[in-house]
Amino acid sequence: MGVLSNSVSELHCVDDVGGFWTAGALVDPASGRSFVWKVLTSNGTVEFPMSYAEWSPGQPNNYADNEECVTVGPDYKWHDAPCFAKLCYMCEYETVMPYGFSSDCSGII
């Protein structure tokens, strides 16, 4: 799933599906409300801190004491949610730029 490093307000699909999963997850539910990114690699799952956050007001709130995953809601902000909720998800992958284009997509190099 995808790691978010900036605003997702340009992702228009959120309106169509009511939100989507990210790679955010609660580290240790017993110790508090500390969220990290959990990324699956060829060497297993790697956790790293969130260097950017865009929580919706009042979030994370751990409603019903079972919200341990991170979603992007219809307001384009982050929400904690039960990990069993049925939502779409976003995947992250590295792309290979076609010959003649710069890696920042600014144009031909």
Buried (B, 14 or more C-beta within 10 A) or exposed (E): BBBBEEEBEEEEEBEEEEBBBBBBBBBEBEEEBEBBBBBEEEEEEEEEEBEEEBBBEEBBEEEEEBBBBBBBBEBBBBBBBEBEEEBEEBEEEEEEEEEEEEEEEEEEE
